[in-house]
């Protein structure tokens, strides 16, 4: 019996097509529609179809899952549909060429559960993502949805808070503040009107954890929000979602409407006497509105800018009323804690960091996407076991954790456990969950400049340390990457970073120096090379590099000559080519188009460019080229 014949033999099948943002952008709706058409034409009455939210392994989309076997089809195109229907759905012969291919072994893996990317995760927050239809409430109810709300409403608010406290849940928005303690502060604050707010702003470049959760399992967040509102005594709640997430906004609105229809939110919820209405507020996309006081100002219709604290939102928040603000991932944890119990939840993770963490794993890694792992797992396990390692056989250099304000950690930190305290000691932070892997071709000075450029442009400008300090630090970093830096610039960066970190008004300014501090701490030699040797070892900083054609390797094929956008390459067929350094804009086109078997174009940094070969030596390849 061959591999295909061994895979599953079930009568009833369910075809699930991913409709997360990544897969939708790759025409997954058309894949589903075509599947449905072929199934109808073939009169396959034992086949059901539906769509789901994000599965996490976004680069493999569109993803199609066949249940109950759990067959995983990757990068499915409309043209693949007839083969899937004919071979698999009609004749139970799965299409092996569409199976997931392991990036290292190239082995075709048939089953969802056997793919290392999924097998080595522990999904709590993402428990339903990729498995249920996010726009059908019955799918959520079928997997235990809203049972936690029913259980919580039979408890007192103080009992709910006590259960969350016992579970040890810490906020997943970045700071890691104990969730139950935040709830207690708000519950004890005087005032009849209180508000519950969900922070789904998520402005970090490359981060999509909250977006994917809302797209794939919005009811879990709605349920968690309602339980939290009950615990603090809030009668109104707001989801603050950036407008750039249209699919998440749509599915969240659908979920709220459906939950209202089942009396899970609204007036007199499930006959308990507790009432709470939920609303969606679309944000304009300002990164600073991830800071809670700026977020509240935006909901109120004001300019999104932070304000000094105290008073804290738990005392004076939205419209001056006691308010609790929790992240999407924090709220998605609540139904699980109430349903399974605090003891079950606290058994996951470490002593001080309970539960799981969700990361957007991106950058130079084989398997990029959305992952969920238990707290305490190491960076090495995430990058190599789940992420599949560094593609192209290149070496690992660093990983940036915590969004643009996170820290860059070196190879020596690969065995560092992932938890709030360990990351903080290393100079990084959990943040909202961004994790960018960098290989040997990354310049750490330019990386610090890149992230600081983002935070500087997103500064609201309200306080001087952030408004002026980030700009001055960016000027210094830019100067260094252009080969104009001095030894004193590095020390000046450190002093300015310390001032900005300790005197800025909000978290944006306070954490913005982290990329600078960690890259100097762990990669000081690269700063010294940029300043003292005018060298960029990664060949990234244009002002410090030159492109050169090695005469001994040049085949006079004229590929680079024809492709150079500024005509900086001189040469004719059979004549060794040279690059006019005065004309070259260092765009990298020549090195990109030079055939790998020749590799005649090289990058030179920190040393003089060799003299071009004399005219009488430039024809050495003529005979070879003509032959």
KOLNUPA-19297 format. One record per residue (C-alpha): x, y, z; residue in three letters. Coordinates in steps of 0.25 Angstrom, whole numbers, always signed. Layout:
// KOLNUPA-19297
<<X Y Z> 'Ala'>,
...
This chain:
// KOLNUPA-19297
<<+0 +0 +0> 'Unk'>,
<<+6 +13 -4> 'Unk'>,
<<+6 +26 +4> 'Unk'>,
<<-6 +32 -3> 'Unk'>,
<<-14 +19 +0> 'Unk'>,
<<-11 +19 +14> 'Unk'>,
<<-16 +33 +17> 'Unk'>,
<<-30 +33 +23> 'Unk'>,
<<-43 +25 +19> 'Unk'>,
<<-54 +33 +25> 'Unk'>,
<<-68 +34 +19> 'Unk'>,
<<-72 +49 +23> 'Unk'>,
<<-62 +59 +19> 'Unk'>,
<<-61 +74 +22> 'Unk'>,
<<-53 +83 +13> 'Unk'>,
<<-47 +96 +21> 'Unk'>,
<<-41 +107 +12> 'Unk'>,
<<-34 +118 +20> 'Unk'>,
<<-40 +132 +18> 'Unk'>,
<<-29 +139 +27> 'Unk'>,
<<-24 +152 +21> 'Unk'>,
<<-12 +145 +15> 'Unk'>,
<<-19 +134 +8> 'Unk'>,
<<-31 +143 +3> 'Unk'>,
<<-20 +152 -4> 'Unk'>,
<<-16 +139 -11> 'Unk'>,
<<-30 +136 -16> 'Unk'>,
<<-35 +126 -6> 'Unk'>,
<<-49 +131 -7> 'Unk'>,
<<-48 +127 -22> 'Unk'>,
<<-42 +114 -18> 'Unk'>,
<<-54 +111 -9> 'Unk'>,
<<-64 +115 -19> 'Unk'>,
<<-58 +106 -30> 'Unk'>,
<<-57 +94 -20> 'Unk'>,
<<-72 +96 -17> 'Unk'>,
<<-75 +97 -32> 'Unk'>,
<<-68 +84 -35> 'Unk'>,
<<-74 +77 -22> 'Unk'>,
<<-88 +80 -27> 'Unk'>,
<<-85 +76 -41> 'Unk'>,
<<-80 +63 -37> 'Unk'>,
<<-92 +61 -27> 'Unk'>,
<<-82 +58 -15> 'Unk'>,
<<-93 +59 -5> 'Unk'>,
<<-84 +54 +6> 'Unk'>,
<<-75 +66 +5> 'Unk'>,
<<-77 +79 +13> 'Unk'>,
<<-69 +92 +11> 'Unk'>,
<<-66 +104 +20> 'Unk'>,
<<-56 +115 +22> 'Unk'>,
<<-48 +118 +34> 'Unk'>,
<<-38 +129 +39> 'Unk'>,
<<-23 +128 +39> 'Unk'>,
<<-16 +115 +41> 'Unk'>,
<<-3 +122 +44> 'Unk'>,
<<+6 +117 +34> 'Unk'>,
<<+3 +129 +25> 'Unk'>,
<<+14 +127 +14> 'Unk'>,
<<+8 +113 +11> 'Unk'>,
<<-6 +119 +7> 'Unk'>,
<<-16 +117 +1> 'Unk'>,
<<-17 +106 +11> 'Unk'>,
<<-28 +95 +9> 'Unk'>,
<<-31 +85 +20> 'Unk'>,
<<-38 +72 +18> 'Unk'>,
<<-45 +67 +31> 'Unk'>,
<<-46 +57 +38> 'Unk'>,
<<-33 +52 +32> 'Unk'>,
<<-26 +65 +35> 'Unk'>,
<<-19 +65 +21> 'Unk'>,
<<-12 +79 +19> 'Unk'>,
<<-11 +84 +5> 'Unk'>,
<<-2 +96 +3> 'Unk'>,
<<-1 +107 -7> 'Unk'>,
<<-14 +102 -14> 'Unk'>,
<<-18 +109 -27> 'Unk'>,
<<-31 +109 -34> 'Unk'>,
<<-25 +100 -45> 'Unk'>,
<<-22 +90 -34> 'Unk'>,
<<-37 +88 -30> 'Unk'>,
<<-41 +78 -41> 'Unk'>,
<<-29 +69 -37> 'Unk'>,
<<-33 +70 -22> 'Unk'>,
<<-48 +67 -25> 'Unk'>,
<<-45 +55 -35> 'Unk'>,
<<-34 +48 -27> 'Unk'>,
<<-36 +51 -13> 'Unk'>,
<<-51 +54 -11> 'Unk'>,
<<-56 +44 -21> 'Unk'>,
<<-45 +33 -20> 'Unk'>,
<<-39 +35 -7> 'Unk'>,
<<-25 +37 -13> 'Unk'>,
<<-19 +50 -7> 'Unk'>,
<<-11 +59 -16> 'Unk'>,
<<+3 +57 -11> 'Unk'>,
<<+9 +68 -19> 'Unk'>,
<<+1 +79 -11> 'Unk'>,
<<+6 +73 +2> 'Unk'>,
<<+14 +83 +11> 'Unk'>,
<<+29 +81 +8> 'Unk'>,
<<+38 +82 +20> 'Unk'>,
<<+48 +93 +17> 'Unk'>,
<<+60 +85 +22> 'Unk'>,
<<+58 +70 +18> 'Unk'>,
<<+48 +74 +6> 'Unk'>,
<<+39 +62 +11> 'Unk'>,
<<+25 +63 +7> 'Unk'>,
<<+16 +63 +20> 'Unk'>,
<<+2 +59 +18> 'Unk'>,
<<-5 +62 +32> 'Unk'>,
<<-7 +75 +39> 'Unk'>,
<<-3 +69 +52> 'Unk'>,
<<+11 +64 +47> 'Unk'>,
<<+16 +77 +42> 'Unk'>,
<<+27 +82 +51> 'Unk'>,
<<+22 +96 +50> 'Unk'>,
<<+9 +92 +57> 'Unk'>,
<<+13 +80 +65> 'Unk'>,
<<+22 +87 +74> 'Unk'>,
<<+13 +98 +77> 'Unk'>,
<<+3 +99 +89> 'Unk'>,
<<-9 +106 +85> 'Unk'>,
<<-18 +112 +95> 'Unk'>,
<<-21 +126 +90> 'Unk'>,
<<-21 +121 +76> 'Unk'>,
<<-29 +108 +80> 'Unk'>,
<<-40 +110 +69> 'Unk'>,
<<-32 +118 +59> 'Unk'>,
<<-33 +111 +45> 'Unk'>,
<<-43 +101 +50> 'Unk'>,
<<-56 +108 +52> 'Unk'>,
<<-64 +118 +43> 'Unk'>,
<<-62 +131 +50> 'Unk'>,
<<-75 +137 +44> 'Unk'>,
<<-84 +126 +49> 'Unk'>,
<<-87 +126 +64> 'Unk'>,
<<-91 +112 +64> 'Unk'>,
<<-77 +107 +60> 'Unk'>,
<<-72 +114 +73> 'Unk'>,
<<-83 +109 +82> 'Unk'>,
<<-80 +95 +77> 'Unk'>,
<<-66 +95 +82> 'Unk'>,
<<-70 +100 +96> 'Unk'>,
<<-72 +115 +93> 'Unk'>,
<<-80 +124 +103> 'Unk'>,
<<-80 +113 +113> 'Unk'>,
<<-69 +120 +121> 'Unk'>,
<<-78 +133 +121> 'Unk'>,
<<-90 +124 +126> 'Unk'>,
<<-81 +119 +137> 'Unk'>,
<<-75 +133 +141> 'Unk'>,
<<-89 +139 +142> 'Unk'>,
<<-92 +128 +153> 'Unk'>,
<<-80 +133 +161> 'Unk'>,
<<-78 +146 +168> 'Unk'>,
<<-69 +157 +161> 'Unk'>,
<<-59 +155 +172> 'Unk'>,
<<-59 +140 +170> 'Unk'>,
<<-56 +143 +155> 'Unk'>,
<<-45 +152 +158> 'Unk'>,
<<-39 +142 +168> 'Unk'>,
<<-39 +131 +158> 'Unk'>,
<<-32 +140 +148> 'Unk'>,
<<-22 +144 +159> 'Unk'>,
<<-20 +129 +163> 'Unk'>,
<<-17 +126 +148> 'Unk'>,
<<-6 +136 +148> 'Unk'>,
<<-10 +143 +135> 'Unk'>,
<<-1 +155 +131> 'Unk'>,
<<-5 +165 +121> 'Unk'>,
<<-1 +161 +107> 'Unk'>,
<<+0 +175 +101> 'Unk'>,
<<+14 +176 +105> 'Unk'>,
<<+16 +181 +119> 'Unk'>,
<<+12 +168 +126> 'Unk'>,
<<+4 +175 +137> 'Unk'>,
<<-4 +165 +145> 'Unk'>,
<<-18 +165 +139> 'Unk'>,
<<-26 +162 +151> 'Unk'>,
<<-19 +173 +159> 'Unk'>,
<<-23 +183 +148> 'Unk'>,
<<-38 +178 +149> 'Unk'>,
<<-38 +179 +164> 'Unk'>,
<<-33 +194 +163> 'Unk'>,
<<-45 +197 +154> 'Unk'>,
<<-55 +189 +161> 'Unk'>,
<<-51 +196 +174> 'Unk'>,
<<-51 +210 +168> 'Unk'>,
<<-64 +218 +172> 'Unk'>,
<<-74 +221 +161> 'Unk'>,
<<-86 +215 +155> 'Unk'>,
<<-82 +216 +140> 'Unk'>,
<<-69 +208 +137> 'Unk'>,
<<-64 +204 +123> 'Unk'>,
<<-56 +191 +118> 'Unk'>,
<<-47 +194 +106> 'Unk'>,
<<-40 +184 +97> 'Unk'>,
<<-27 +189 +91> 'Unk'>,
<<-26 +183 +77> 'Unk'>,
<<-18 +195 +71> 'Unk'>,
<<-6 +186 +68> 'Unk'>,
<<+3 +196 +60> 'Unk'>,
<<+16 +188 +61> 'Unk'>,
<<+22 +186 +47> 'Unk'>,
<<+21 +171 +43> 'Unk'>,
<<+12 +168 +55> 'Unk'>,
<<-2 +162 +52> 'Unk'>,
<<-5 +154 +65> 'Unk'>,
<<-17 +162 +69> 'Unk'>,
<<-22 +163 +55> 'Unk'>,
<<-22 +148 +52> 'Unk'>,
<<-29 +145 +65> 'Unk'>,
<<-40 +154 +62> 'Unk'>,
<<-41 +149 +48> 'Unk'>,
<<-41 +135 +52> 'Unk'>,
<<-48 +134 +66> 'Unk'>,
<<-55 +147 +69> 'Unk'>,
<<-65 +141 +78> 'Unk'>,
<<-54 +136 +88> 'Unk'>,
<<-50 +151 +90> 'Unk'>,
<<-64 +156 +91> 'Unk'>,
<<-67 +145 +101> 'Unk'>,
<<-54 +149 +109> 'Unk'>,
<<-58 +164 +108> 'Unk'>,
<<-72 +161 +114> 'Unk'>,
<<-66 +153 +125> 'Unk'>,
<<-56 +164 +128> 'Unk'>,
<<-67 +174 +128> 'Unk'>,
<<-75 +166 +138> 'Unk'>,
<<-63 +165 +147> 'Unk'>,
<<-61 +180 +148> 'Unk'>,
<<-75 +184 +147> 'Unk'>,
<<-75 +191 +133> 'Unk'>,
<<-88 +193 +125> 'Unk'>,
<<-81 +197 +112> 'Unk'>,
<<-69 +192 +105> 'Unk'>,
<<-61 +197 +93> 'Unk'>,
<<-52 +189 +83> 'Unk'>,
<<-41 +199 +78> 'Unk'>,
<<-37 +193 +65> 'Unk'>,
<<-29 +200 +54> 'Unk'>,
<<-36 +203 +41> 'Unk'>,
<<-25 +196 +33> 'Unk'>,
<<-31 +183 +38> 'Unk'>,
<<-44 +183 +30> 'Unk'>,
<<-46 +167 +31> 'Unk'>,
<<-44 +167 +46> 'Unk'>,
<<-54 +179 +47> 'Unk'>,
<<-64 +172 +39> 'Unk'>,
<<-64 +159 +46> 'Unk'>,
<<-63 +165 +60> 'Unk'>,
<<-76 +173 +56> 'Unk'>,
<<-83 +160 +51> 'Unk'>,
<<-79 +153 +64> 'Unk'>,
<<-84 +164 +73> 'Unk'>,
<<-97 +164 +65> 'Unk'>,
<<-99 +149 +66> 'Unk'>,
<<-95 +149 +81> 'Unk'>,
<<-106 +160 +83> 'Unk'>,
<<-116 +151 +76> 'Unk'>,
<<-113 +140 +86> 'Unk'>,
<<-113 +149 +98> 'Unk'>,
<<-99 +147 +101> 'Unk'>,
<<-97 +162 +101> 'Unk'>,
<<-107 +173 +103> 'Unk'>,
<<-118 +175 +113> 'Unk'>,
<<-120 +165 +124> 'Unk'>,
<<-110 +155 +119> 'Unk'>,
<<-115 +141 +120> 'Unk'>,
<<-125 +145 +130> 'Unk'>,
<<-114 +149 +140> 'Unk'>,
<<-118 +163 +142> 'Unk'>,
<<-104 +168 +137> 'Unk'>,
<<-104 +176 +124> 'Unk'>,
<<-93 +180 +115> 'Unk'>,
<<-93 +186 +101> 'Unk'>,
<<-80 +185 +92> 'Unk'>,
<<-76 +195 +81> 'Unk'>,
<<-65 +195 +71> 'Unk'>,
<<-57 +208 +69> 'Unk'>,
<<-48 +208 +57> 'Unk'>,
<<-34 +215 +59> 'Unk'>,
<<-27 +224 +49> 'Unk'>,
<<-14 +216 +50> 'Unk'>,
<<-5 +224 +59> 'Unk'>,
<<+5 +215 +66> 'Unk'>,
<<+5 +224 +79> 'Unk'>,
<<-10 +220 +80> 'Unk'>,
<<-5 +206 +85> 'Unk'>,
<<-2 +214 +98> 'Unk'>,
<<-14 +213 +107> 'Unk'>,
<<-17 +228 +110> 'Unk'>,
<<-15 +232 +95> 'Unk'>,
<<-24 +220 +91> 'Unk'>,
<<-35 +226 +101> 'Unk'>,
<<-33 +240 +95> 'Unk'>,
<<-35 +234 +81> 'Unk'>,
<<-48 +227 +86> 'Unk'>,
<<-53 +241 +91> 'Unk'>,
<<-51 +247 +78> 'Unk'>,
<<-38 +255 +82> 'Unk'>,
<<-24 +255 +76> 'Unk'>,
<<-17 +242 +80> 'Unk'>,
<<-7 +246 +90> 'Unk'>,
<<-3 +241 +104> 'Unk'>,
<<-5 +248 +117> 'Unk'>,
<<+3 +248 +130> 'Unk'>,
<<-1 +237 +140> 'Unk'>,
<<-6 +237 +151> 'Unk'>,
<<-18 +237 +150> 'Unk'>,
<<-18 +223 +144> 'Unk'>,
<<-29 +219 +135> 'Unk'>,
<<-35 +210 +146> 'Unk'>,
<<-38 +222 +153> 'Unk'>,
<<-40 +232 +142> 'Unk'>,
<<-41 +226 +128> 'Unk'>,
<<-51 +228 +117> 'Unk'>,
<<-58 +241 +119> 'Unk'>,
<<-53 +241 +133> 'Unk'>,
<<-59 +228 +137> 'Unk'>,
<<-52 +216 +143> 'Unk'>,
<<-47 +208 +131> 'Unk'>,
<<-39 +195 +129> 'Unk'>,
<<-31 +193 +116> 'Unk'>,
<<-27 +179 +112> 'Unk'>,
<<-21 +173 +99> 'Unk'>,
<<-28 +164 +90> 'Unk'>,
<<-19 +152 +94> 'Unk'>,
<<-21 +155 +109> 'Unk'>,
<<-36 +154 +107> 'Unk'>,
<<-36 +142 +98> 'Unk'>,
<<-29 +135 +110> 'Unk'>,
<<-41 +138 +119> 'Unk'>,
<<-51 +127 +114> 'Unk'>,
<<-41 +116 +115> 'Unk'>,
<<-37 +120 +129> 'Unk'>,
<<-51 +120 +134> 'Unk'>,
<<-55 +107 +127> 'Unk'>,
<<-43 +99 +130> 'Unk'>,
<<-39 +105 +143> 'Unk'>,
<<-28 +113 +148> 'Unk'>,
<<-20 +101 +152> 'Unk'>,
<<-20 +96 +138> 'Unk'>,
<<-15 +109 +132> 'Unk'>,
<<-5 +112 +142> 'Unk'>,
<<+2 +98 +140> 'Unk'>,
<<+6 +104 +126> 'Unk'>,
<<+18 +113 +126> 'Unk'>,
<<+28 +117 +136> 'Unk'>,
<<+26 +121 +151> 'Unk'>,
<<+25 +136 +148> 'Unk'>,
<<+20 +135 +134> 'Unk'>,
<<+8 +126 +132> 'Unk'>,
<<+1 +121 +120> 'Unk'>,
<<+6 +123 +106> 'Unk'>,
<<+11 +134 +97> 'Unk'>,
<<+7 +137 +82> 'Unk'>,
<<+18 +142 +73> 'Unk'>,
<<+18 +147 +58> 'Unk'>,
<<+30 +140 +54> 'Unk'>,
<<+36 +147 +42> 'Unk'>,
<<+49 +151 +35> 'Unk'>,
<<+60 +141 +31> 'Unk'>,
<<+53 +128 +35> 'Unk'>,
<<+48 +116 +27> 'Unk'>,
<<+34 +116 +33> 'Unk'>,
<<+29 +130 +36> 'Unk'>,
<<+15 +132 +42> 'Unk'>,
<<+7 +132 +54> 'Unk'>,
<<+11 +123 +66> 'Unk'>,
<<+7 +120 +80> 'Unk'>,
<<+17 +114 +90> 'Unk'>,
<<+17 +112 +105> 'Unk'>,
<<+25 +122 +113> 'Unk'>,
<<+39 +117 +116> 'Unk'>,
<<+42 +111 +102> 'Unk'>,
<<+55 +116 +97> 'Unk'>,
<<+58 +124 +85> 'Unk'>,
<<+66 +113 +79> 'Unk'>,
<<+53 +104 +79> 'Unk'>,
<<+45 +114 +73> 'Unk'>,
<<+54 +118 +62> 'Unk'>,
<<+60 +104 +58> 'Unk'>,
<<+49 +94 +62> 'Unk'>,
<<+36 +102 +59> 'Unk'>,
<<+42 +112 +49> 'Unk'>,
<<+51 +102 +42> 'Unk'>,
<<+64 +110 +43> 'Unk'>,
<<+70 +120 +34> 'Unk'>,
<<+68 +118 +19> 'Unk'>,
<<+79 +117 +9> 'Unk'>,
<<+89 +111 +18> 'Unk'>,
<<+92 +124 +24> 'Unk'>,
<<+96 +127 +39> 'Unk'>,
<<+87 +133 +50> 'Unk'>,
<<+91 +146 +54> 'Unk'>,
<<+81 +152 +63> 'Unk'>,
<<+66 +152 +67> 'Unk'>,
<<+58 +165 +70> 'Unk'>,
<<+47 +163 +80> 'Unk'>,
<<+36 +172 +84> 'Unk'>,
<<+33 +181 +72> 'Unk'>,
<<+41 +193 +68> 'Unk'>,
<<+43 +196 +82> 'Unk'>,
<<+49 +183 +85> 'Unk'>,
<<+63 +178 +87> 'Unk'>,
<<+72 +171 +77> 'Unk'>,
<<+78 +158 +84> 'Unk'>,
<<+90 +151 +78> 'Unk'>,
<<+93 +136 +76> 'Unk'>,
<<+98 +134 +90> 'Unk'>,
<<+84 +137 +95> 'Unk'>,
<<+78 +126 +87> 'Unk'>,
<<+76 +117 +99> 'Unk'>,
<<+69 +129 +107> 'Unk'>,
<<+55 +124 +112> 'Unk'>,
<<+44 +133 +106> 'Unk'>,
<<+37 +140 +118> 'Unk'>,
<<+34 +154 +123> 'Unk'>,
<<+46 +154 +133> 'Unk'>,
<<+57 +147 +125> 'Unk'>,
<<+55 +156 +113> 'Unk'>,
<<+55 +169 +121> 'Unk'>,
<<+68 +165 +127> 'Unk'>,
<<+74 +162 +114> 'Unk'>,
<<+70 +176 +109> 'Unk'>,
<<+58 +172 +101> 'Unk'>,
<<+43 +171 +104> 'Unk'>,
<<+31 +162 +101> 'Unk'>,
<<+24 +174 +95> 'Unk'>,
<<+12 +170 +87> 'Unk'>,
<<+18 +158 +80> 'Unk'>,
<<+27 +162 +68> 'Unk'>,
<<+39 +153 +66> 'Unk'>,
<<+48 +157 +54> 'Unk'>,
<<+59 +147 +51> 'Unk'>,
<<+72 +153 +44> 'Unk'>,
<<+83 +145 +37> 'Unk'>,
<<+98 +148 +34> 'Unk'>,
<<+94 +158 +23> 'Unk'>,
<<+88 +168 +33> 'Unk'>,
<<+95 +181 +38> 'Unk'>,
<<+92 +183 +53> 'Unk'>,
<<+95 +198 +52> 'Unk'>,
<<+85 +199 +40> 'Unk'>,
<<+75 +191 +48> 'Unk'>,
<<+75 +200 +60> 'Unk'>,
<<+74 +212 +50> 'Unk'>,
<<+62 +205 +43> 'Unk'>,
<<+54 +203 +56> 'Unk'>,
<<+57 +216 +62> 'Unk'>,
<<+53 +223 +49> 'Unk'>,
<<+39 +216 +51> 'Unk'>,
<<+37 +220 +65> 'Unk'>,
<<+43 +234 +63> 'Unk'>,
<<+33 +236 +51> 'Unk'>,
<<+21 +231 +60> 'Unk'>,
<<+25 +240 +72> 'Unk'>,
<<+13 +249 +75> 'Unk'>,
<<+23 +260 +79> 'Unk'>,
<<+16 +263 +92> 'Unk'>,
<<+28 +262 +101> 'Unk'>,
<<+42 +268 +98> 'Unk'>,
<<+50 +255 +101> 'Unk'>,
<<+43 +247 +91> 'Unk'>,
<<+41 +258 +81> 'Unk'>,
<<+55 +263 +81> 'Unk'>,
<<+63 +251 +86> 'Unk'>,
<<+58 +241 +76> 'Unk'>,
<<+61 +251 +65> 'Unk'>,
<<+75 +254 +70> 'Unk'>,
<<+78 +239 +72> 'Unk'>,
<<+73 +236 +58> 'Unk'>,
<<+82 +247 +52> 'Unk'>,
<<+94 +240 +59> 'Unk'>,
<<+91 +226 +54> 'Unk'>,
<<+89 +232 +40> 'Unk'>,
<<+102 +239 +41> 'Unk'>,
<<+109 +226 +45> 'Unk'>,
<<+103 +218 +34> 'Unk'>,
<<+108 +228 +24> 'Unk'>,
<<+122 +227 +28> 'Unk'>,
<<+122 +240 +35> 'Unk'>,
<<+122 +236 +50> 'Unk'>,
<<+132 +238 +61> 'Unk'>,
<<+136 +230 +73> 'Unk'>,
<<+129 +240 +82> 'Unk'>,
<<+116 +238 +74> 'Unk'>,
<<+115 +224 +80> 'Unk'>,
<<+116 +229 +94> 'Unk'>,
<<+107 +240 +91> 'Unk'>,
<<+96 +230 +86> 'Unk'>,
<<+97 +223 +100> 'Unk'>,
<<+96 +236 +108> 'Unk'>,
<<+84 +241 +100> 'Unk'>,
<<+77 +227 +100> 'Unk'>,
<<+78 +227 +115> 'Unk'>,
<<+71 +241 +116> 'Unk'>,
<<+60 +237 +106> 'Unk'>,
<<+57 +224 +113> 'Unk'>,
<<+56 +230 +127> 'Unk'>,
<<+49 +243 +124> 'Unk'>,
<<+39 +241 +112> 'Unk'>,
<<+24 +242 +116> 'Unk'>,
<<+19 +229 +110> 'Unk'>,
<<+24 +215 +106> 'Unk'>,
<<+27 +219 +92> 'Unk'>,
<<+38 +228 +96> 'Unk'>,
<<+43 +220 +108> 'Unk'>,
<<+45 +208 +100> 'Unk'>,
<<+50 +214 +87> 'Unk'>,
<<+65 +213 +90> 'Unk'>,
<<+64 +198 +92> 'Unk'>,
<<+69 +195 +78> 'Unk'>,
<<+81 +204 +80> 'Unk'>,
<<+84 +199 +94> 'Unk'>,
<<+84 +185 +91> 'Unk'>,
<<+91 +186 +77> 'Unk'>,
<<+102 +194 +84> 'Unk'>,
<<+103 +184 +96> 'Unk'>,
<<+103 +171 +87> 'Unk'>,
<<+109 +176 +74> 'Unk'>,
<<+118 +188 +78> 'Unk'>,
<<+129 +183 +68> 'Unk'>,
<<+120 +186 +56> 'Unk'>,
<<+118 +201 +62> 'Unk'>,
<<+134 +202 +63> 'Unk'>,
<<+136 +196 +49> 'Unk'>,
<<+126 +207 +43> 'Unk'>,
<<+133 +218 +51> 'Unk'>,
<<+148 +214 +50> 'Unk'>,
<<+149 +206 +38> 'Unk'>,
<<+138 +211 +30> 'Unk'>,
<<+133 +197 +28> 'Unk'>,
<<+120 +190 +28> 'Unk'>,
<<+122 +175 +29> 'Unk'>,
<<+108 +172 +24> 'Unk'>,
<<+110 +180 +11> 'Unk'>,
<<+97 +188 +14> 'Unk'>,
<<+101 +202 +17> 'Unk'>,
<<+102 +208 +3> 'Unk'>,
<<+112 +219 +6> 'Unk'>,
<<+122 +209 +12> 'Unk'>,
<<+122 +199 +0> 'Unk'>,
<<+126 +198 -14> 'Unk'>,
<<+122 +187 -25> 'Unk'>,
<<+134 +181 -32> 'Unk'>,
<<+135 +171 -43> 'Unk'>,
<<+146 +161 -41> 'Unk'>,
<<+154 +160 -55> 'Unk'>,
<<+157 +145 -52> 'Unk'>,
<<+143 +142 -51> 'Unk'>,
<<+136 +151 -61> 'Unk'>,
<<+131 +143 -73> 'Unk'>,
<<+128 +155 -81> 'Unk'>,
<<+113 +151 -83> 'Unk'>,
<<+108 +165 -83> 'Unk'>,
<<+96 +162 -73> 'Unk'>,
<<+100 +172 -63> 'Unk'>,
<<+104 +182 -74> 'Unk'>,
<<+90 +181 -80> 'Unk'>,
<<+83 +181 -66> 'Unk'>,
<<+90 +193 -60> 'Unk'>,
<<+80 +204 -59> 'Unk'>,
<<+90 +215 -59> 'Unk'>,
<<+99 +210 -69> 'Unk'>,
<<+111 +209 -59> 'Unk'>,
<<+117 +196 -65> 'Unk'>,
<<+126 +197 -77> 'Unk'>,
<<+129 +185 -86> 'Unk'>,
<<+126 +178 -98> 'Unk'>,
<<+124 +163 -102> 'Unk'>,
<<+137 +156 -99> 'Unk'>,
<<+143 +168 -91> 'Unk'>,
<<+144 +168 -76> 'Unk'>,
<<+134 +177 -70> 'Unk'>,
<<+137 +188 -60> 'Unk'>,
<<+129 +197 -51> 'Unk'>,
<<+130 +212 -52> 'Unk'>,
<<+130 +216 -37> 'Unk'>,
<<+126 +230 -40> 'Unk'>,
<<+113 +226 -47> 'Unk'>,
<<+110 +214 -38> 'Unk'>,
<<+98 +216 -29> 'Unk'>,
<<+100 +203 -22> 'Unk'>,
<<+86 +198 -25> 'Unk'>,
<<+91 +184 -25> 'Unk'>,
<<+85 +180 -38> 'Unk'>,
<<+99 +175 -44> 'Unk'>,
<<+101 +165 -32> 'Unk'>,
<<+87 +160 -33> 'Unk'>,
<<+87 +157 -48> 'Unk'>,
<<+101 +151 -49> 'Unk'>,
<<+99 +136 -50> 'Unk'>,
<<+102 +129 -37> 'Unk'>,
<<+112 +119 -45> 'Unk'>,
<<+121 +131 -48> 'Unk'>,
<<+119 +140 -35> 'Unk'>,
<<+128 +151 -42> 'Unk'>,
<<+122 +163 -35> 'Unk'>,
<<+126 +165 -21> 'Unk'>,
<<+124 +175 -10> 'Unk'>,
<<+136 +182 -4> 'Unk'>,
<<+135 +190 +9> 'Unk'>,
<<+146 +197 +17> 'Unk'>,
<<+157 +195 +7> 'Unk'>,
<<+161 +202 -6> 'Unk'>,
<<+154 +197 -19> 'Unk'>,
<<+164 +190 -27> 'Unk'>,
<<+169 +197 -40> 'Unk'>,
<<+162 +193 -53> 'Unk'>,
<<+170 +184 -61> 'Unk'>,
<<+178 +190 -73> 'Unk'>,
<<+171 +191 -86> 'Unk'>,
<<+180 +180 -92> 'Unk'>,
<<+176 +170 -81> 'Unk'>,
<<+161 +173 -82> 'Unk'>,
<<+160 +163 -94> 'Unk'>,
<<+165 +151 -87> 'Unk'>,
<<+152 +145 -88> 'Unk'>,
<<+149 +148 -102> 'Unk'>,
<<+153 +134 -108> 'Unk'>,
<<+145 +127 -97> 'Unk'>,
<<+132 +136 -99> 'Unk'>,
<<+133 +134 -114> 'Unk'>,
<<+135 +119 -113> 'Unk'>,
